Amino acid sequence: MTTPARSLDDWIARYHQQLEILNFSDRTWLTQRSYLRVFQRFLDELQIYDVQQVTANVLQDFQRWLF
């Protein structure tokens, strides 16, 4: 049995696969990937590498960090 994906990189890869399955355009993927990379940069600053550590408070902090 495989272990569930826990890193953001793993989830980004799975999201990309889902977009391909649903036949989204390459442009959609490029746009979404750029947004996810910004979020990943934020998580790296907080030293959060496991998606299970992302809480509502972390998301609120991310919103403040963006602005």
C-alpha positions in Angstrom: 0.0 0.0 0.0 1.3 3.5 -0.9 1.5 6.3 1.6 -0.8 9.3 1.0 0.7 12.4 -0.5 1.5 14.9 2.2 3.9 17.4 0.7 2.6 20.4 -1.3 4.6 19.2 -4.3 2.7 15.9 -4.2 -0.6 17.7 -4.1 0.3 20.1 -6.8 1.3 17.1 -9.1 -2.0 15.4 -8.3 -3.9 18.6 -9.0 -2.1 18.9 -12.4 -3.2 15.3 -13.2 -6.8 16.2 -12.3 -6.8 19.2 -14.6 -5.4 17.1 -17.4 -8.1 14.4 -16.9 -10.8 17.2 -16.9 -9.2 18.5 -20.1 -8.4 22.0 -18.8 -6.2 24.1 -21.0 -2.4 24.4 -20.5 -2.9 28.1 -19.8 -5.2 27.2 -16.8 -2.5 25.0 -15.4 0.2 27.6 -15.8 -1.9 30.2 -14.0 -2.9 27.8 -11.2 0.7 26.6 -10.8 2.0 30.2 -10.4 -0.6 30.8 -7.6 0.4 27.6 -5.9 4.1 28.4 -6.1 3.4 31.7 -4.3 1.5 29.8 -1.6 4.4 27.3 -1.4 6.9 30.1 -0.9 4.8 31.4 2.0 4.7 27.9 3.6 8.5 27.6 3.1 9.0 30.8 5.0 7.0 29.3 7.9 8.8 26.0 7.5 5.6 24.1 6.8 6.3 21.2 4.6 3.4 18.9 5.4 0.0 19.9 4.1 -1.7 18.6 7.2 0.0 21.5 9.1 -2.0 24.0 7.0 -4.8 25.3 9.2 -7.4 28.0 8.9 -5.0 30.3 10.8 -2.2 29.6 8.3 -4.6 30.5 5.5 -5.6 33.7 7.2 -1.9 34.6 7.7 -1.3 33.9 4.0 -4.1 36.3 3.1 -2.4 39.0 5.2 1.0 38.1 3.8 -0.3 38.6 0.2 -1.5 42.1 1.1 
